[in-house]
Amino acid sequence: MKIIGIGEVVWDCFPEGKRLGGAPINFCFFAKELGAESYPVTAIGEDELGDETFTVLKETGLDLGYISRNILPTGKVLVSLNEAGVPQYDIVENAAWDAIECSPATMKLVGDADAVCWGSLAQRSEKSRAAILRLIDAVPDTSLKVFDINIRQHFYSTDLIVESLQKANVLKLNEDELPLLISLLSLSTDFVEAIAELIARFSLKYVIFTQGAVRSGIYDMSGEISSIDTPKVEVADTVGAGDSFTATFVVNILRGASVAESHRKAVDVSAYTCTQRGAINPLPDSKK
């Protein structure tokens, strides 16, 4: 399996220290942990933090050949956790990943991808948005094209969301993002009906809908729904939980597993991720 994550790479700066992350990096890391060939496509700065980024990423085993460098600073997110361990983000603007490039080598990379995942945050700049959408257009129609909407702060617009939805065949969203989509796209206020409308309007194969500590659901184009209650675990933080969920579901679907089986494995991996500090932590063999 050849799986690609496109978008931001950031250092999540917690009160106790910093950890490398960003949704595409997290997604690629978990796909790699589950046995896929995994390629992050992003940009980092020509600065000391950029050097440290490469040093840390080399230890993950990811292929780093599609990470470019530029004169903008390496991305940072100032993170604070509320009493439930849920992160609150202050994403520093004008970062290196606001200037992602669409190189010939990267175009070739995505040309035979089995799955590609991207979000809305890295599209906050016109340069990165144009590069990302051009790359998505080069992905085969038979591949899984996963739009993990990943709404952060004010870095989105209706046009941006609609354009990515039109290019996607899988949508990942959470309990905060679905109400926003309902408002922006004038969908039914009933969550199940709203998801059905999204599937019909944008010809989606799957909608992955996570509701934090409550439950998650996988909705497919045939109208089938897989719903699983979220396991109760001792939460260290929830950073990367959604990314691990998406990666696990995608890898297992590509392996030929059923929606229900892929969903169950995604729930298990996501729950484990919540018991760890930060996102990038090796998975035990029992979760692979």
C-alpha positions, 0 to 999 in steps of 0.5 A: 500500500502506498499512502500519502499525507499532504499538509502541515508539519508542526511542533505542538508546544505543550506547557511541559515541552514540545512534540512533533506532529501535524495531522498529515505527519500523524496520519502517515506515521500510523499508516507506516506503523500498520505496514504501509509505505507512507510518504508525508508531503509538506515543507519545513524551514531552513532553520534550527527547528527544521533541522530538529524536525528532520532528526526526529522524523528520521527516527519514525521510519517515514520516507522524508524525500518529499519534504521541501525546505524554504525560508519561512520558519518551521511550523509551531502550534501553541497547545494547552489542554483543558481538564478533559485533556482535550487540546486547544490550539494557537497555530502560528501563521506564516510557516514553511508549510504555507509554501508547499510546492508541487514538484514533478517528483511529488506529482509522480508520487501521487500518480499511483497512490492507493490513498491520499489524505489532506485537510483544510488547515494547510490550505489557508495560504493560496500557494499551498492550497493550489499545490495541494489541489493540483496534487489531489487531481493527479491521484487515480480515481480508484484510490481513496481520497480522504478529506480530513476536514480538520477545522482549526481556528478561522483557517477555512471557508465555505468555498475551500471546504466545498472544493475539497469535498468535490475532490474527495471520496472519503470525509473525516469529521468530528462532533464539532465539525459536523454542526459547522458543515450543517450551517455552511452547507444548509444541511439537515440538523439531524446528524444522520440525515446530514451525513446522508446528504453529504454522501449524496451531494459529493458522491462519497464512499465513506463518511467517518464521524467521530464523537470523542468519548461517546462513539464513532460511526462509519457511513457508506454510500449504500446507507449502511452504518457501523456505530461503536461506543468509544472505549473508556481509557485513562486519557493522557491527551487526545492529540493524534487520536483522530489521525490514528483512527483515519489511518487505521480505517484506511489501511484496513479497507485497503487490505480488504477488511469489511467496514465493521472490522476496519472500524473496530480496529480504528477504534482500538488504535485511537483509544490506545493513542489517547493513553499516550502523550502526543501522537507519534508513539510506536504501536504495540503489536497487539494493535497492528 
